[in-house]
Structure formats: structure tokens, C-alpha cells
Amino acid sequence: MLNSNDENSFLIDKEKDITSQYLTQGYYIGPVADKGALSWIHNSFLHIVKEELNIIDEDNAEPILDFVHQKISIPELNNFRLNVIKKINQLPDFRKKYFQIAKPYLDMLVGNELAMQVKVNLSIQCPDDDSSLLPTHADTWSGDSPFEVVVWVPLVNCYKTKSMYILPPDENEKLNKNFTSMAGAHSEDLYQSIKDKVDWINIDYGNVMLFNNSLPHGNRVNMESETRWSMNCRFKGIFSPYWDKKLGSFFEPITLRAASSSGMNYKLPELS
Ligand SMILES: [Fe+2]
């Protein structure tokens, strides 16, 4: 197996540590690299949510996000979510701030010439809501390239069923070898066969997770008393292989470097 952590690697110790965690767990969790950028995003969300829910109070200390289920019904939830994510994606600096939250980790795990998904996604998981669940899946099963990394940013503290789960790489290898029998006929059969092997992600607001979207992941009904709010967005190397999600439509280059720009525009001399 090709491994970025072998003895010939020139990665420094910190990079080796983060690389090793990503490769063995399937994810890496660390403090956000730019607290100001996270606060900007968080405040923008609060502003939009208050506007959507006609909340006049200006006190941002109130935990509106965790308890949004007290202000909105489940049938209204998806429209509300779509309005909020549309408005946040319209803010000109939003994607740049999102990138800044994870930049050093992306540098270490992906590289410094990056393509970013055009739209950042939002999940809102209210307690006891079974209408917006993500069954067990790997993004690569539906056309995402295995060269992608998901940057997952919680807007509230996430734990137990208020969070998501990931199947670690060693367990995924076992699943792949016995896929037909373990996956069964329904996605629930698949979950039942891996539920004792998955890692439930504990992550507090102020941290960011980068995870391997070729590993099976998903969520269950949120049995906690608070609502989950999390964003996710995919990043990959500009020149790493694409599958169905293409550069130009799904991904946009965000950090193209001089040599690549120069190389792509290079023309050999014309001979007459
Ligand atoms: Fe996914």
C-alpha cells in the first residue's frame, strides 16, 4: 500500500502525527485554525436564523441553535434549512472564512493547491426527528472521488446521537471483503452489521473535523435534548483524479499556484 507516513517521507513530526490519525481513524479533529473566521460564520448564522424566525432579541448569548426545535416544527424544518444555507452561501466572504478554519490541516492532509466544493452544506438534526436522516453510505458509492476530504464544522457541541458516526478504515476493509452479506437488502441491514464497529464523533464547537468520505458514515435519530447544527464541504487537490463531481461545476480551484498557472498556459514556440 502507498503510505505517506513511511520512513522515506519528508513530512515533519506534526504532519506525520496528523497524517497517522487520519489514516488510522479515518478522520482528524483539531481546534479551528482561525477563531475569528469561525465567530464570523457563527454570528452570520445567528443573524440569519433570527431573521428567518422573526426573533427580535439581540442577545447572542441565548443558545438559539441548540434549542431551535422549540421554535420550529419538523414539517417546516427542511425549508427553513434551505433558506438559511442559501443566505449564508450568498455572503461573499463565507467560503473563504470556511477555508481559513481548516487551512493548515488541509495543507497537511491534501496539499496546498486545492479545489473547494462550490456550495457548503448544512445539517440540522432536531431531537427525535426521523425525517432528515442520512443512512449509512460512503460518498464514493455515489460518484465522489476517493481523493476528496470532507471538512465538517459543528456550530454547536456534538456528541452521541447528536453527532455522526464513521466506520474506521480497518473495519471498512472487512466490510468491503464481505459486502454482499453485510450490506443486506436495505441500508438499515448495513447499519445493523456495523453498528458496534463505528466511531461516534465527539466534537465541541471551536473544533473542526476532516474525514475520509470513502468510509461509510451517517447519522441516527438524535436522542439527545439539543439540536445538531453542522456544516460540511469537500476539498481535494486540484490535479487529483475527479469522478462524477467535476471541476468547474461542483468544485472550484481556490489556491492555484504560479507554476501550475504558468504550466497550464504554456505554449511551445510556433515553427513557421
Ligand atoms: Fe456523506
Residues whose N, C-alpha, C, O or C-beta is under 5 A from the ligand:
A	BS01	LIG	D139
